[in-house]
Amino acid sequence: MGTVVEALLARVRAARARLAAAVAARDPYAVAVAQDELDDAVRVARGHGLDVDVERADEE
């Protein structure tokens, strides 16, 4: 796996973790920010040809 691919998947994983933490904290603002970051991370990854499954990015 290339460095760019690893970095993109790490970004998706980190965004998913931040979203989960925000949901657990019941913080609507943090949820919105984290969801936007996750959406952007997935968009960029897919733009680079990665078939990112948002629910399984940890496994990729």
C-alpha positions, 0 to 999 in steps of 0.5 A, a space after each residue: 500500500 502506498 504512502 498516499 493511500 495509507 494517509 487517506 485511509 488514516 484520515 478516514 479512520 481518524 474522522 470516524 473516530 472523532 465522529 464516534 466520540 462526538 456522538 458518544 458525547 452527545 455534542 451536536 456541534 462536534 457531530 456536525 464538524 466531525 461528519 463534515 470531516 468524514 464526508 470530505 475525507 471519503 470524498 478525497 479518498 474516492 477521488 483518488 480511486 479508493 473504494 472507501 466503505 465509510 463503515 469499514 475504513 478500519 479494515 482497508 
